């Protein structure tokens, strides 16, 4: 599930590795995201991430193709 960084909550699991434009892995898949990670994502100007769905109550997010 693709989630905007501002909607990430503690405990979400990163579904795919987060890789920068130089091919460097910033965060590995399977990491449980915390407030520290969320601050880093914002510092790195990351807009969206892919997380494992952990609840059926969440609504799908429509992503602008420009992102």
PDB file with SEQRES, HELIX, SHEET and CRYST1 records, atoms N, CA, C and O in Angstrom:
SEQRES   1 A   67  UNK UNK UNK UNK UNK UNK UNK UNK UNK UNK UNK UNK UNK          
SEQRES   2 A   67  UNK UNK UNK UNK UNK UNK UNK UNK UNK UNK UNK UNK UNK          
SEQRES   3 A   67  UNK UNK UNK UNK UNK UNK UNK UNK UNK UNK UNK UNK UNK          
SEQRES   4 A   67  UNK UNK UNK UNK UNK UNK UNK UNK UNK UNK UNK UNK UNK          
SEQRES   5 A   67  UNK UNK UNK UNK UNK UNK UNK UNK UNK UNK UNK UNK UNK          
SEQRES   6 A   67  UNK UNK                                                      
HELIX    1 AA1 UNK A    5  UNK A    7  5                                   3    
HELIX    2 AA2 UNK A   35  UNK A   43  1                                   9    
SHEET    1 AA1 2 UNK A   2  UNK A   4  0                                        
SHEET    2 AA1 2 UNK A  48  UNK A  50 -1                                        
SHEET    1 AA2 2 UNK A  18  UNK A  19  0                                        
SHEET    2 AA2 2 UNK A  25  UNK A  27 -1                                        
CRYST1    1.000    1.000    1.000  90.00  90.00  90.00 P 1           1          
ATOM      1  N   UNK A   1       0.856  -1.158   0.000  1.00  0.00           N  
ATOM      2  CA  UNK A   1       0.000   0.000   0.000  1.00  0.00           C  
ATOM      3  C   UNK A   1       0.913   1.236   0.000  1.00  0.00           C  
ATOM      4  O   UNK A   1       1.855   1.322   0.789  1.00  0.00           O  
ATOM      5  N   UNK A   2       0.628   2.167  -0.875  1.00  0.00           N  
ATOM      6  CA  UNK A   2       1.375   3.416  -0.956  1.00  0.00           C  
ATOM      7  C   UNK A   2       0.755   4.428   0.015  1.00  0.00           C  
ATOM      8  O   UNK A   2      -0.453   4.665  -0.002  1.00  0.00           O  
ATOM      9  N   UNK A   3       1.605   5.014   0.855  1.00  0.00           N  
ATOM     10  CA  UNK A   3       1.131   5.934   1.878  1.00  0.00           C  
ATOM     11  C   UNK A   3       1.968   7.216   1.834  1.00  0.00           C  
ATOM     12  O   UNK A   3       3.196   7.149   1.803  1.00  0.00           O  
ATOM     13  N   UNK A   4       1.319   8.372   1.832  1.00  0.00           N  
ATOM     14  CA  UNK A   4       2.077   9.626   1.959  1.00  0.00           C  
ATOM     15  C   UNK A   4       2.787   9.663   3.314  1.00  0.00           C  
ATOM     16  O   UNK A   4       2.251   9.185   4.314  1.00  0.00           O  
ATOM     17  N   UNK A   5       3.976  10.224   3.342  1.00  0.00           N  
ATOM     18  CA  UNK A   5       4.769  10.252   4.575  1.00  0.00           C  
ATOM     19  C   UNK A   5       3.994  10.880   5.737  1.00  0.00           C  
ATOM     20  O   UNK A   5       4.128  10.436   6.877  1.00  0.00           O  
ATOM     21  N   UNK A   6       3.201  11.891   5.464  1.00  0.00           N  
ATOM     22  CA  UNK A   6       2.478  12.545   6.564  1.00  0.00           C  
ATOM     23  C   UNK A   6       1.402  11.649   7.167  1.00  0.00           C  
ATOM     24  O   UNK A   6       0.877  11.955   8.238  1.00  0.00           O  
ATOM     25  N   UNK A   7       1.063  10.543   6.494  1.00  0.00           N  
ATOM     26  CA  UNK A   7       0.051   9.617   7.021  1.00  0.00           C  
ATOM     27  C   UNK A   7       0.651   8.373   7.669  1.00  0.00           C  
ATOM     28  O   UNK A   7      -0.085   7.498   8.125  1.00  0.00           O  
ATOM     29  N   UNK A   8       1.964   8.288   7.713  1.00  0.00           N  
ATOM     30  CA  UNK A   8       2.617   7.132   8.331  1.00  0.00           C  
ATOM     31  C   UNK A   8       2.431   7.217   9.845  1.00  0.00           C  
ATOM     32  O   UNK A   8       2.507   8.292  10.440  1.00  0.00           O  
ATOM     33  N   UNK A   9       2.188   6.062  10.445  1.00  0.00           N  
ATOM     34  CA  UNK A   9       2.090   6.002  11.903  1.00  0.00           C  
ATOM     35  C   UNK A   9       3.113   5.011  12.432  1.00  0.00           C  
ATOM     36  O   UNK A   9       3.567   4.127  11.705  1.00  0.00           O  
ATOM     37  N   UNK A  10       3.474   5.162  13.697  1.00  0.00           N  
ATOM     38  CA  UNK A  10       4.406   4.227  14.336  1.00  0.00           C  
ATOM     39  C   UNK A  10       3.906   2.800  14.160  1.00  0.00           C  
ATOM     40  O   UNK A  10       2.717   2.523  14.320  1.00  0.00           O  
ATOM     41  N   UNK A  11       4.818   1.906  13.831  1.00  0.00           N  
ATOM     42  CA  UNK A  11       4.465   0.502  13.736  1.00  0.00           C  
ATOM     43  C   UNK A  11       4.198   0.021  12.321  1.00  0.00           C  
ATOM     44  O   UNK A  11       4.145  -1.186  12.087  1.00  0.00           O  
ATOM     45  N   UNK A  12       4.028   0.933  11.368  1.00  0.00           N  
ATOM     46  CA  UNK A  12       3.849   0.492   9.977  1.00  0.00           C  
ATOM     47  C   UNK A  12       5.140  -0.173   9.515  1.00  0.00           C  
ATOM     48  O   UNK A  12       6.233   0.224   9.918  1.00  0.00           O  
ATOM     49  N   UNK A  13       5.003  -1.187   8.669  1.00  0.00           N  
ATOM     50  CA  UNK A  13       6.145  -1.948   8.178  1.00  0.00           C  
ATOM     51  C   UNK A  13       6.448  -1.549   6.739  1.00  0.00           C  
ATOM     52  O   UNK A  13       5.557  -1.545   5.890  1.00  0.00           O  
ATOM     53  N   UNK A  14       7.710  -1.213   6.467  1.00  0.00           N  
ATOM     54  CA  UNK A  14       8.120  -0.834   5.127  1.00  0.00           C  
ATOM     55  C   UNK A  14       8.084  -2.063   4.224  1.00  0.00           C  
ATOM     56  O   UNK A  14       8.756  -3.058   4.497  1.00  0.00           O  
ATOM     57  N   UNK A  15       7.304  -1.996   3.157  1.00  0.00           N  
ATOM     58  CA  UNK A  15       7.104  -3.150   2.280  1.00  0.00           C  
ATOM     59  C   UNK A  15       8.266  -3.360   1.307  1.00  0.00           C  
ATOM     60  O   UNK A  15       8.634  -4.498   1.014  1.00  0.00           O  
ATOM     61  N   UNK A  16       8.833  -2.282   0.817  1.00  0.00           N  
ATOM     62  CA  UNK A  16       9.921  -2.362  -0.158  1.00  0.00           C  
ATOM     63  C   UNK A  16      11.073  -1.500   0.335  1.00  0.00           C  
ATOM     64  O   UNK A  16      10.858  -0.530   1.061  1.00  0.00           O  
ATOM     65  N   UNK A  17      12.298  -1.849  -0.056  1.00  0.00           N  
ATOM     66  CA  UNK A  17      13.411  -1.004   0.387  1.00  0.00           C  
ATOM     67  C   UNK A  17      13.276   0.405  -0.174  1.00  0.00           C  
ATOM     68  O   UNK A  17      12.765   0.605  -1.276  1.00  0.00           O  
ATOM     69  N   UNK A  18      13.735   1.355   0.588  1.00  0.00           N  
ATOM     70  CA  UNK A  18      13.706   2.750   0.165  1.00  0.00           C  
ATOM     71  C   UNK A  18      15.079   3.070  -0.409  1.00  0.00           C  
ATOM     72  O   UNK A  18      16.083   3.053   0.303  1.00  0.00           O  
ATOM     73  N   UNK A  19      15.109   3.363  -1.708  1.00  0.00           N  
ATOM     74  CA  UNK A  19      16.368   3.550  -2.422  1.00  0.00           C  
ATOM     75  C   UNK A  19      16.415   4.966  -2.992  1.00  0.00           C  
ATOM     76  O   UNK A  19      15.432   5.442  -3.560  1.00  0.00           O  
ATOM     77  N   UNK A  20      17.551   5.635  -2.841  1.00  0.00           N  
ATOM     78  CA  UNK A  20      17.664   6.997  -3.356  1.00  0.00           C  
ATOM     79  C   UNK A  20      18.045   6.987  -4.837  1.00  0.00           C  
ATOM     80  O   UNK A  20      18.203   5.922  -5.435  1.00  0.00           O  
ATOM     81  N   UNK A  21      18.191   8.165  -5.419  1.00  0.00           N  
ATOM     82  CA  UNK A  21      18.455   8.279  -6.853  1.00  0.00           C  
ATOM     83  C   UNK A  21      19.846   7.774  -7.239  1.00  0.00           C  
ATOM     84  O   UNK A  21      20.131   7.611  -8.425  1.00  0.00           O  
ATOM     85  N   UNK A  22      20.709   7.527  -6.263  1.00  0.00           N  
ATOM     86  CA  UNK A  22      22.047   6.999  -6.527  1.00  0.00           C  
ATOM     87  C   UNK A  22      22.119   5.484  -6.356  1.00  0.00           C  
ATOM     88  O   UNK A  22      23.188   4.886  -6.476  1.00  0.00           O  
ATOM     89  N   UNK A  23      20.955   4.865  -6.071  1.00  0.00           N  
ATOM     90  CA  UNK A  23      20.909   3.422  -5.890  1.00  0.00           C  
ATOM     91  C   UNK A  23      21.281   2.959  -4.493  1.00  0.00           C  
ATOM     92  O   UNK A  23      21.421   1.759  -4.257  1.00  0.00           O  
ATOM     93  N   UNK A  24      21.442   3.882  -3.574  1.00  0.00           N  
ATOM     94  CA  UNK A  24      21.783   3.532  -2.200  1.00  0.00           C  
ATOM     95  C   UNK A  24      20.517   3.201  -1.413  1.00  0.00           C  
ATOM     96  O   UNK A  24      19.514   3.905  -1.525  1.00  0.00           O  
ATOM     97  N   UNK A  25      20.561   2.142  -0.626  1.00  0.00           N  
ATOM     98  CA  UNK A  25      19.430   1.772   0.215  1.00  0.00           C  
ATOM     99  C   UNK A  25      19.425   2.649   1.456  1.00  0.00           C  
ATOM    100  O   UNK A  25      20.363   2.634   2.252  1.00  0.00           O  
ATOM    101  N   UNK A  26      18.346   3.414   1.605  1.00  0.00           N  
ATOM    102  CA  UNK A  26      18.204   4.275   2.776  1.00  0.00           C  
ATOM    103  C   UNK A  26      17.594   3.511   3.935  1.00  0.00           C  
ATOM    104  O   UNK A  26      18.054   3.630   5.071  1.00  0.00           O  
ATOM    105  N   UNK A  27      16.561   2.725   3.657  1.00  0.00           N  
ATOM    106  CA  UNK A  27      15.920   1.867   4.662  1.00  0.00           C  
ATOM    107  C   UNK A  27      15.593   0.544   3.998  1.00  0.00           C  
ATOM    108  O   UNK A  27      15.127   0.514   2.859  1.00  0.00           O  
ATOM    109  N   UNK A  28      15.832  -0.538   4.698  1.00  0.00           N  
ATOM    110  CA  UNK A  28      15.543  -1.873   4.168  1.00  0.00           C  
ATOM    111  C   UNK A  28      14.067  -2.217   4.319  1.00  0.00           C  
ATOM    112  O   UNK A  28      13.379  -1.685   5.190  1.00  0.00           O  
ATOM    113  N   UNK A  29      13.597  -3.103   3.470  1.00  0.00           N  
ATOM    114  CA  UNK A  29      12.214  -3.569   3.611  1.00  0.00           C  
ATOM    115  C   UNK A  29      12.078  -4.333   4.919  1.00  0.00           C  
ATOM    116  O   UNK A  29      13.040  -4.922   5.411  1.00  0.00           O  
ATOM    117  N   UNK A  30      10.879  -4.317   5.472  1.00  0.00           N  
ATOM    118  CA  UNK A  30      10.612  -5.040   6.712  1.00  0.00           C  
ATOM    119  C   UNK A  30      10.854  -4.230   7.969  1.00  0.00           C  
ATOM    120  O   UNK A  30      10.560  -4.697   9.069  1.00  0.00           O  
ATOM    121  N   UNK A  31      11.383  -3.028   7.830  1.00  0.00           N  
ATOM    122  CA  UNK A  31      11.638  -2.184   9.004  1.00  0.00           C  
ATOM    123  C   UNK A  31      10.318  -1.668   9.562  1.00  0.00           C  
ATOM    124  O   UNK A  31       9.446  -1.217   8.820  1.00  0.00           O  
ATOM    125  N   UNK A  32      10.191  -1.744  10.872  1.00  0.00           N  
ATOM    126  CA  UNK A  32       9.024  -1.156  11.536  1.00  0.00           C  
ATOM    127  C   UNK A  32       9.300   0.332  11.717  1.00  0.00           C  
ATOM    128  O   UNK A  32      10.233   0.722  12.419  1.00  0.00           O  
ATOM    129  N   UNK A  33       8.482   1.150  11.081  1.00  0.00           N  
ATOM    130  CA  UNK A  33       8.712   2.593  11.088  1.00  0.00           C  
ATOM    131  C   UNK A  33       8.348   3.211  12.433  1.00  0.00           C  
ATOM    132  O   UNK A  33       7.347   2.856  13.055  1.00  0.00           O  
ATOM    133  N   UNK A  34       9.185   4.138  12.858  1.00  0.00           N  
ATOM    134  CA  UNK A  34       8.971   4.857  14.119  1.00  0.00           C  
ATOM    135  C   UNK A  34       9.004   6.356  13.828  1.00  0.00           C  
ATOM    136  O   UNK A  34       9.201   6.775  12.687  1.00  0.00           O  
ATOM    137  N   UNK A  35       8.812   7.142  14.858  1.00  0.00           N  
ATOM    138  CA  UNK A  35       8.859   8.601  14.698  1.00  0.00           C  
ATOM    139  C   UNK A  35      10.213   9.042  14.137  1.00  0.00           C  
ATOM    140  O   UNK A  35      10.291   9.971  13.334  1.00  0.00           O  
ATOM    141  N   UNK A  36      11.266   8.367  14.567  1.00  0.00           N  
ATOM    142  CA  UNK A  36      12.621   8.681  14.079  1.00  0.00           C  
ATOM    143  C   UNK A  36      12.691   8.496  12.569  1.00  0.00           C  
ATOM    144  O   UNK A  36      13.217   9.355  11.861  1.00  0.00           O  
ATOM    145  N   UNK A  37      12.165   7.385  12.073  1.00  0.00           N  
ATOM    146  CA  UNK A  37      12.159   7.126  10.630  1.00  0.00           C  
ATOM    147  C   UNK A  37      11.327   8.167   9.879  1.00  0.00           C  
ATOM    148  O   UNK A  37      11.715   8.625   8.805  1.00  0.00           O  
ATOM    149  N   UNK A  38      10.189   8.531  10.450  1.00  0.00           N  
ATOM    150  CA  UNK A  38       9.308   9.516   9.810  1.00  0.00           C  
ATOM    151  C   UNK A  38      10.028  10.853   9.683  1.00  0.00           C  
ATOM    152  O   UNK A  38       9.923  11.514   8.650  1.00  0.00           O  
ATOM    153  N   UNK A  39      10.759  11.260  10.724  1.00  0.00           N  
ATOM    154  CA  UNK A  39      11.548  12.509  10.655  1.00  0.00           C  
ATOM    155  C   UNK A  39      12.606  12.412   9.563  1.00  0.00           C  
ATOM    156  O   UNK A  39      12.810  13.363   8.808  1.00  0.00           O  
ATOM    157  N   UNK A  40      13.277  11.271   9.475  1.00  0.00           N  
ATOM    158  CA  UNK A  40      14.296  11.077   8.434  1.00  0.00           C  
ATOM    159  C   UNK A  40      13.681  11.158   7.039  1.00  0.00           C  
ATOM    160  O   UNK A  40      14.239  11.803   6.151  1.00  0.00           O  
ATOM    161  N   UNK A  41      12.541  10.510   6.845  1.00  0.00           N  
ATOM    162  CA  UNK A  41      11.882  10.539   5.537  1.00  0.00           C  
ATOM    163  C   UNK A  41      11.567  11.976   5.133  1.00  0.00           C  
ATOM    164  O   UNK A  41      11.770  12.360   3.981  1.00  0.00           O  
ATOM    165  N   UNK A  42      11.076  12.763   6.072  1.00  0.00           N  
ATOM    166  CA  UNK A  42      10.769  14.164   5.781  1.00  0.00           C  
ATOM    167  C   UNK A  42      12.047  14.953   5.483  1.00  0.00           C  
ATOM    168  O   UNK A  42      12.055  15.802   4.592  1.00  0.00           O  
ATOM    169  N   UNK A  43      13.126  14.678   6.223  1.00  0.00           N  
ATOM    170  CA  UNK A  43      14.409  15.339   5.989  1.00  0.00           C  
ATOM    171  C   UNK A  43      14.938  15.004   4.595  1.00  0.00           C  
ATOM    172  O   UNK A  43      15.517  15.858   3.924  1.00  0.00           O  
ATOM    173  N   UNK A  44      14.735  13.756   4.164  1.00  0.00           N  
ATOM    174  CA  UNK A  44      15.202  13.310   2.847  1.00  0.00           C  
ATOM    175  C   UNK A  44      14.239  13.715   1.729  1.00  0.00           C  
ATOM    176  O   UNK A  44      14.447  13.353   0.571  1.00  0.00           O  
ATOM    177  N   UNK A  45      13.189  14.462   2.069  1.00  0.00           N  
ATOM    178  CA  UNK A  45      12.174  14.900   1.098  1.00  0.00           C  
ATOM    179  C   UNK A  45      11.482  13.727   0.392  1.00  0.00           C  
ATOM    180  O   UNK A  45      11.147  13.807  -0.790  1.00  0.00           O  
ATOM    181  N   UNK A  46      11.279  12.649   1.136  1.00  0.00           N  
ATOM    182  CA  UNK A  46      10.528  11.504   0.623  1.00  0.00           C  
ATOM    183  C   UNK A  46       9.051  11.860   0.760  1.00  0.00           C  
ATOM    184  O   UNK A  46       8.617  12.319   1.816  1.00  0.00           O  
ATOM    185  N   UNK A  47       8.279  11.649  -0.304  1.00  0.00           N  
ATOM    186  CA  UNK A  47       6.870  12.039  -0.309  1.00  0.00           C  
ATOM    187  C   UNK A  47       5.955  10.859   0.013  1.00  0.00           C  
ATOM    188  O   UNK A  47       4.986  10.997   0.760  1.00  0.00           O  
ATOM    189  N   UNK A  48       6.277   9.690  -0.563  1.00  0.00           N  
ATOM    190  CA  UNK A  48       5.444   8.501  -0.359  1.00  0.00           C  
ATOM    191  C   UNK A  48       6.332   7.293  -0.103  1.00  0.00           C  
ATOM    192  O   UNK A  48       7.492   7.270  -0.514  1.00  0.00           O  
ATOM    193  N   UNK A  49       5.788   6.294   0.573  1.00  0.00           N  
ATOM    194  CA  UNK A  49       6.482   5.027   0.788  1.00  0.00           C  
ATOM    195  C   UNK A  49       5.479   3.886   0.630  1.00  0.00           C  
ATOM    196  O   UNK A  49       4.267   4.092   0.685  1.00  0.00           O  
ATOM    197  N   UNK A  50       6.002   2.703   0.435  1.00  0.00           N  
ATOM    198  CA  UNK A  50       5.169   1.513   0.327  1.00  0.00           C  
ATOM    199  C   UNK A  50       5.241   0.752   1.647  1.00  0.00           C  
ATOM    200  O   UNK A  50       6.316   0.336   2.079  1.00  0.00           O  
ATOM    201  N   UNK A  51       4.086   0.576   2.277  1.00  0.00           N  
ATOM    202  CA  UNK A  51       4.031  -0.145   3.545  1.00  0.00           C  
ATOM    203  C   UNK A  51       3.096  -1.346   3.411  1.00  0.00           C  
ATOM    204  O   UNK A  51       2.198  -1.372   2.570  1.00  0.00           O  
ATOM    205  N   UNK A  52       3.335  -2.329   4.260  1.00  0.00           N  
ATOM    206  CA  UNK A  52       2.442  -3.491   4.290  1.00  0.00           C  
ATOM    207  C   UNK A  52       1.127  -3.066   4.903  1.00  0.00           C  
ATOM    208  O   UNK A  52       1.109  -2.344   5.900  1.00  0.00           O  
ATOM    209  N   UNK A  53       0.033  -3.502   4.321  1.00  0.00           N  
ATOM    210  CA  UNK A  53      -1.286  -3.183   4.857  1.00  0.00           C  
ATOM    211  C   UNK A  53      -1.479  -3.957   6.146  1.00  0.00           C  
ATOM    212  O   UNK A  53      -1.292  -5.173   6.184  1.00  0.00           O  
ATOM    213  N   UNK A  54      -1.852  -3.256   7.196  1.00  0.00           N  
ATOM    214  CA  UNK A  54      -2.050  -3.945   8.470  1.00  0.00           C  
ATOM    215  C   UNK A  54      -3.437  -3.740   9.026  1.00  0.00           C  
ATOM    216  O   UNK A  54      -3.729  -4.168  10.143  1.00  0.00           O  
ATOM    217  N   UNK A  55      -4.299  -3.091   8.264  1.00  0.00           N  
ATOM    218  CA  UNK A  55      -5.662  -2.897   8.735  1.00  0.00           C  
ATOM    219  C   UNK A  55      -6.597  -2.689   7.573  1.00  0.00           C  
ATOM    220  O   UNK A  55      -6.245  -2.007   6.611  1.00  0.00           O  
ATOM    221  N   UNK A  56      -7.777  -3.261   7.639  1.00  0.00           N  
ATOM    222  CA  UNK A  56      -8.725  -3.139   6.539  1.00  0.00           C  
ATOM    223  C   UNK A  56      -9.502  -1.837   6.589  1.00  0.00           C  
ATOM    224  O   UNK A  56     -10.203  -1.500   5.635  1.00  0.00           O  
ATOM    225  N   UNK A  57      -9.390  -1.090   7.701  1.00  0.00           N  
ATOM    226  CA  UNK A  57     -10.153   0.143   7.819  1.00  0.00           C  
ATOM    227  C   UNK A  57      -9.520   1.296   7.040  1.00  0.00           C  
ATOM    228  O   UNK A  57     -10.139   2.350   6.894  1.00  0.00           O  
ATOM    229  N   UNK A  58      -8.319   1.115   6.547  1.00  0.00           N  
ATOM    230  CA  UNK A  58      -7.648   2.183   5.835  1.00  0.00           C  
ATOM    231  C   UNK A  58      -8.187   2.311   4.419  1.00  0.00           C  
ATOM    232  O   UNK A  58      -8.428   1.315   3.737  1.00  0.00           O  
ATOM    233  N   UNK A  59      -8.369   3.543   3.992  1.00  0.00           N  
ATOM    234  CA  UNK A  59      -8.853   3.803   2.650  1.00  0.00           C  
ATOM    235  C   UNK A  59      -7.684   3.882   1.692  1.00  0.00           C  
ATOM    236  O   UNK A  59      -6.612   4.354   2.070  1.00  0.00           O  
ATOM    237  N   UNK A  60      -7.867   3.427   0.448  1.00  0.00           N  
ATOM    238  CA  UNK A  60      -6.769   3.541  -0.521  1.00  0.00           C  
ATOM    239  C   UNK A  60      -6.454   5.005  -0.800  1.00  0.00           C  
ATOM    240  O   UNK A  60      -7.334   5.865  -0.761  1.00  0.00           O  
ATOM    241  N   UNK A  61      -5.193   5.267  -1.079  1.00  0.00           N  
ATOM    242  CA  UNK A  61      -4.764   6.625  -1.355  1.00  0.00           C  
ATOM    243  C   UNK A  61      -4.509   6.758  -2.833  1.00  0.00           C  
ATOM    244  O   UNK A  61      -3.803   5.939  -3.421  1.00  0.00           O  
ATOM    245  N   UNK A  62      -5.084   7.796  -3.449  1.00  0.00           N  
ATOM    246  CA  UNK A  62      -4.847   8.035  -4.847  1.00  0.00           C  
ATOM    247  C   UNK A  62      -3.588   8.874  -4.987  1.00  0.00           C  
ATOM    248  O   UNK A  62      -3.470   9.944  -4.391  1.00  0.00           O  
ATOM    249  N   UNK A  63      -2.642   8.370  -5.788  1.00  0.00           N  
ATOM    250  CA  UNK A  63      -1.360   9.033  -5.944  1.00  0.00           C  
ATOM    251  C   UNK A  63      -1.342   9.811  -7.258  1.00  0.00           C  
ATOM    252  O   UNK A  63      -1.702   9.280  -8.309  1.00  0.00           O  
ATOM    253  N   UNK A  64      -0.927  11.051  -7.189  1.00  0.00           N  
ATOM    254  CA  UNK A  64      -0.778  11.890  -8.359  1.00  0.00           C  
ATOM    255  C   UNK A  64       0.329  11.307  -9.232  1.00  0.00           C  
ATOM    256  O   UNK A  64       1.419  11.062  -8.714  1.00  0.00           O  
ATOM    257  N   UNK A  65       0.111  11.071 -10.533  1.00  0.00           N  
ATOM    258  CA  UNK A  65       1.137  10.496 -11.410  1.00  0.00           C  
ATOM    259  C   UNK A  65       2.443  11.296 -11.441  1.00  0.00           C  
ATOM    260  O   UNK A  65       3.498  10.741 -11.747  1.00  0.00           O  
ATOM    261  N   UNK A  66       2.381  12.578 -11.130  1.00  0.00           N  
ATOM    262  CA  UNK A  66       3.592  13.406 -11.125  1.00  0.00           C  
ATOM    263  C   UNK A  66       4.547  13.017 -10.001  1.00  0.00           C  
ATOM    264  O   UNK A  66       5.737  13.322 -10.077  1.00  0.00           O  
ATOM    265  N   UNK A  67       4.046  12.344  -8.949  1.00  0.00           N  
ATOM    266  CA  UNK A  67       4.903  11.941  -7.842  1.00  0.00           C  
ATOM    267  C   UNK A  67       5.780  10.807  -8.261  1.00  0.00           C  
ATOM    268  O   UNK A  67       6.582  10.319  -7.464  1.00  0.00           O  
TER     269      UNK A  67                                                      
END                                                                             
